[in-house]
Amino acid sequence: MCASAARLRQLLRLLTLATLLTVTAPAHAIDPTELSDPQLQQRYRALSQELRCMQCQNQSIADSPVGLAGDLRREVRELLEAGRTDAEIREHMRARYGDFILFRPRFTLQSAWLWLTPVLLLLIGLYVAVRVIRQKAASVEEEEADSPGRSS
């Protein structure tokens, strides 16, 4: 009885810890910027999620705490307030920092491999799968033809 009570307590502790870790997820409020117009605020948030921090490289400028990301967020905010469209802002940032700043780079001759490689790998995988299935089917048919003791 004592061993099962100890196991039960240990299980309850683990469940409590798992619940606390799940419920108390860290808040990622890097940028507290609030624009006066709700529509501009929505565009600002969307754009800051689309642009990559050049220093962190795997974070958007919205999620990055480094100074460069803060400068980029400020630049996006200023361009929005100046009346630029989202496409103009993306193009401005791309012209200044290169295609790498965009999480979804444009389709160009230089970035074609980024867009085409997954399709090519999928086609290769399908080709290999079809070949394996056909070979398996052929070997099963061959085994059935070679075994004279079986009747259908």
Backbone torsions as a table, in degrees:
resi	resn	phi	psi	omega
1	MET	NA	-39.0	-176.6
2	CYS	-67.3	-38.7	-179.6
3	ALA	-67.5	-38.6	179.9
4	SER	-70.8	-33.1	176.9
5	ALA	-66.7	-39.1	178.5
6	ALA	-65.7	-40.4	177.9
7	ARG	-64.4	-40.7	179.8
8	LEU	-63.2	-43.2	177.1
9	ARG	-62.4	-42.3	179.4
10	GLN	-63.8	-41.6	177.8
11	LEU	-63.8	-41.2	178.0
12	LEU	-64.0	-39.5	176.8
13	ARG	-62.3	-44.6	179.5
14	LEU	-64.2	-41.5	177.4
15	LEU	-64.6	-39.6	177.7
16	THR	-63.4	-45.1	178.9
17	LEU	-62.5	-44.4	179.0
18	ALA	-62.1	-40.3	178.5
19	THR	-64.9	-44.1	179.5
20	LEU	-63.1	-41.8	179.5
21	LEU	-66.9	-34.4	179.5
22	THR	-73.6	-44.1	-175.4
23	VAL	-73.8	-36.2	-176.1
24	THR	-98.5	49.8	177.1
25	ALA	-63.5	145.7	-177.3
26	PRO	-65.0	142.7	176.9
27	ALA	-87.1	131.9	-178.1
28	HIS	-103.7	52.3	-179.1
29	ALA	-89.7	79.1	179.6
30	ILE	-79.0	-42.5	-172.5
31	ASP	-114.0	104.6	-179.9
32	PRO	-85.5	12.7	-175.2
33	THR	-61.6	129.2	174.8
34	GLU	-123.6	122.4	177.4
35	LEU	-90.1	155.7	-175.8
36	SER	-66.9	-35.7	-178.7
37	ASP	-94.5	123.7	-179.7
38	PRO	-60.1	-33.1	178.3
39	GLN	-68.0	-41.4	175.4
40	LEU	-64.2	-38.8	179.4
41	GLN	-62.2	-42.8	178.6
42	GLN	-64.0	-43.5	177.5
43	ARG	-63.7	-40.4	179.6
44	TYR	-60.7	-46.2	179.9
45	ARG	-63.5	-43.2	-179.6
46	ALA	-64.1	-44.9	179.6
47	LEU	-65.5	-39.8	-178.3
48	SER	-70.7	-18.8	173.3
49	GLN	-82.9	-23.3	-177.9
50	GLU	-85.1	-19.0	-175.5
51	LEU	-99.9	134.6	-177.0
52	ARG	-87.4	139.3	173.1
53	CYS	-70.9	126.4	-176.6
54	MET	-72.4	-20.0	-179.9
55	GLN	-90.8	-44.3	-177.7
56	CYS	-82.2	-33.3	173.8
57	GLN	70.2	-26.7	177.2
58	ASN	-115.6	16.4	177.5
59	GLN	-127.1	149.9	174.1
60	SER	-76.8	166.3	178.6
61	ILE	-68.0	-21.6	177.5
62	ALA	-71.0	-31.8	-175.8
63	ASP	-96.6	-11.3	-174.4
64	SER	-88.8	132.8	179.8
65	PRO	-88.9	-3.1	-174.7
66	VAL	-75.0	159.9	-176.9
67	GLY	-61.4	-38.7	179.9
68	LEU	-60.5	-41.4	178.6
69	ALA	-63.7	-38.1	176.4
70	GLY	-62.3	-40.5	177.1
71	ASP	-63.9	-40.9	179.6
72	LEU	-67.1	-39.6	176.9
73	ARG	-61.9	-42.5	179.2
74	ARG	-63.2	-40.6	179.3
75	GLU	-64.4	-42.0	177.6
76	VAL	-62.5	-44.1	179.5
77	ARG	-60.2	-44.8	-180.0
78	GLU	-63.8	-40.3	178.8
79	LEU	-66.4	-38.8	176.5
80	LEU	-63.4	-45.0	-179.2
81	GLU	-67.6	-24.1	177.7
82	ALA	-80.6	-3.4	176.0
83	GLY	93.2	11.8	179.2
84	ARG	-72.6	150.5	175.9
85	THR	-81.3	166.0	178.5
86	ASP	-60.3	-42.3	179.4
87	ALA	-62.9	-39.9	178.4
88	GLU	-65.8	-38.2	179.7
89	ILE	-67.6	-44.8	177.8
90	ARG	-59.7	-44.0	-179.2
91	GLU	-66.0	-38.9	177.5
92	HIS	-61.3	-46.6	-179.3
93	MET	-67.7	-38.7	178.7
94	ARG	-65.5	-40.0	179.5
95	ALA	-65.0	-36.1	-179.3
96	ARG	-79.0	-39.3	-170.4
97	TYR	-117.2	-3.4	179.4
98	GLY	90.0	172.3	-177.9
99	ASP	-63.8	-22.4	-176.6
100	PHE	-61.7	-25.7	-177.8
101	ILE	-69.5	-20.7	-179.7
102	LEU	-89.0	127.2	175.3
103	PHE	-66.6	-29.9	176.1
104	ARG	-115.9	87.8	-176.3
105	PRO	-65.0	155.6	177.5
106	ARG	-67.4	156.1	176.1
107	PHE	-84.0	107.6	176.5
108	THR	-129.5	175.5	177.8
109	LEU	-61.1	-37.0	-179.0
110	GLN	-73.5	-30.1	-178.6
111	SER	-101.5	6.7	-177.3
112	ALA	-59.2	-36.8	-179.6
113	TRP	-62.5	-32.5	177.7
114	LEU	-63.3	-39.7	-176.5
115	TRP	-84.6	-33.1	-173.5
116	LEU	-90.9	-24.6	-178.2
117	THR	-58.6	-47.0	178.6
118	PRO	-60.0	-38.8	179.0
119	VAL	-66.2	-43.1	179.7
120	LEU	-62.9	-44.1	178.8
121	LEU	-64.4	-37.5	176.6
122	LEU	-63.2	-43.8	179.4
123	LEU	-64.7	-40.7	177.5
124	ILE	-63.2	-43.7	178.6
125	GLY	-61.9	-41.6	177.7
126	LEU	-64.7	-41.1	178.6
127	TYR	-61.3	-46.5	179.7
128	VAL	-63.8	-42.9	179.9
129	ALA	-61.5	-43.8	179.1
130	VAL	-63.3	-42.5	179.4
131	ARG	-62.4	-44.3	-179.6
132	VAL	-64.0	-44.4	-179.6
133	ILE	-63.1	-43.0	179.3
134	ARG	-64.9	-41.1	178.7
135	GLN	-64.8	-40.9	177.9
136	LYS	-62.9	-44.3	-179.9
137	ALA	-63.0	-41.4	179.6
138	ALA	-65.6	-40.0	-179.7
139	SER	-70.1	-33.8	176.9
140	VAL	-67.3	-43.8	177.7
141	GLU	-62.4	-39.4	179.7
142	GLU	-65.2	-42.3	178.9
143	GLU	-65.1	-39.4	179.2
144	GLU	-66.9	-36.0	179.5
145	ALA	-72.8	-32.0	-178.3
146	ASP	-79.8	-20.8	-178.1
147	SER	-91.9	101.9	-175.5
148	PRO	-75.2	-19.1	-175.5
149	GLY	-75.7	-12.6	-176.5
150	ARG	-90.3	144.8	172.7
151	SER	-125.7	144.9	-175.7
152	SER	-89.5	NA	NA
